[in-house]
Amino acid sequence: MSNDWLELKNKVVVITGGVGGMGTKFSEEFAKQGAKIVLIDMVEEKTKARAQELAQKYGIETLAVTCNTTNEDEVDAAVKAVIDKFNRIDVLVNTAAILRFSPLEDLRLDEWQAALNVNLTGYFLTSQRFGRVMIQQKYGTMVHISTVASRYPETYSGAYSTTKAAVNMMSKQIAAEWGQYGIRSNCVLPCLVKTPLSKNFYSDAKVEKGRTRLVARRRIGTLDDIANTVLFMASDRSDYTTGDEVTVDGGLNMMISDMIPKPGGRRQYAIDHH
Ligand SMILES: NC(=O)c1ccc[n+]([C@@H]2O[C@H](COP(=O)([O-])OP(=O)(O)OC[C@H]3O[C@@H](n4cnc5c(N)ncnc54)[C@H](O)[C@@H]3O)[C@@H](O)[C@H]2O)c1
């Protein structure tokens, strides 16, 4: 197998939420492959600094764009900046999203709308505007970061699951409408991953053990697990897969039956054996 099996070298890769926990890892891995990286995020200084750091570390071209993905004009300006610098876009990775905790009965309308705006409308706007360029090029790949919580409700998390379920459907619609233009669209569904945000949960060994035994693979996911899947789905190696949802959860969602206590006091295998 060649060292450049993914053939991502010199591809123009746009990552929204580019300096968040996942975005930072994705950009690092695409940079290692020699891709040209565009970081889109709302936090200006951090985004600029990170783009410079990647350029120096890997000797690649990078671009930092400060942009709120819910703002049509800012997304249009981001597309223009990418085209002005690179004259094309090969890969769009939609990552920018928010999660606000609230039980449904207390959820304020503005909180519901904020989640819909960033998680769904933001993903739509970037897909549509970068997608128009991809249609002209007759080539492009989209990877939308969704979550296993798009299939199962993430309780007390407001509109989060609803927005991500909608993203899954939007991705399928893109796949169906734009496949004829050489564009693919897939979702990646992570769950139980140690990220900068979630690592505090795992500082309690009991919590980590309790979570680990619910996962078929019997380990908590890493950012590498997610990034490896994202890079594969962004590459032409997955060229015949579109409109799909790739789950990266160590088999957690296969364990529902295993979690149900069995009759006669028999406990589930996972708890008995670990
Ligand atoms: N962290 C997890 O365990 C986990 C699990 C499943 C799915 N996900 C998904 O992964 C993605 C990234 O999660 P993360 O852990 O990196 O989150 P994060 O909060 O670390 O990063 C999100 C980034 O998006 C940016 N952002 C937010 N709103 C924006 C907007 N309107 N315009 C531009 N940028 C904006 C933020 O500034 C931040 O840098 C999300 O889509 C999330 O739903 C995360």
The ligand as a Gaussian input file, in Angstrom:
#p B3LYP/6-31G(d) Opt

LIG

0 1
 N      -17.138000      15.996000      21.365000
 C      -17.824000      14.855000      21.257000
 O      -17.692000      13.928000      22.048000
 C      -18.780000      14.687000      20.073000
 C      -19.515000      13.504000      19.962000
 C      -20.377000      13.369000      18.887000
 C      -20.465000      14.372000      17.928000
 N      -19.744000      15.519000      18.078000
 C      -19.853000      16.559000      17.047000
 O      -18.556000      16.937000      16.654000
 C      -18.544000      18.297000      16.246000
 C      -17.448000      19.074000      16.940000
 O      -17.511000      18.907000      18.314000
 P      -16.344000      19.451000      19.244000
 O      -16.260000      18.553000      20.414000
 O      -15.140000      19.696000      18.431000
 O      -16.967000      20.867000      19.724000
 P      -16.198000      22.187000      20.093000
 O      -17.173000      23.014000      20.875000
 O      -14.864000      21.892000      20.690000
 O      -15.933000      22.897000      18.668000
 C      -16.909000      23.537000      17.926000
 C      -16.256000      24.680000      17.164000
 O      -17.239000      25.270000      16.332000
 C      -17.130000      26.671000      16.414000
 N      -18.439000      27.252000      16.123000
 C      -19.570000      27.155000      16.880000
 N      -20.561000      27.826000      16.289000
 C      -20.068000      28.347000      15.140000
 C      -20.600000      29.132000      14.098000
 N      -21.889000      29.532000      14.104000
 N      -19.815000      29.485000      13.080000
 C      -18.517000      29.103000      13.039000
 N      -17.947000      28.353000      13.995000
 C      -18.713000      27.997000      15.039000
 C      -16.654000      26.971000      17.835000
 O      -16.012000      28.237000      17.918000
 C      -15.709000      25.797000      18.069000
 O      -14.376000      26.125000      17.700000
 C      -19.946000      18.823000      16.506000
 O      -20.659000      18.775000      15.297000
 C      -20.516000      17.846000      17.508000
 O      -21.914000      17.783000      17.434000
 C      -18.896000      15.695000      19.135000

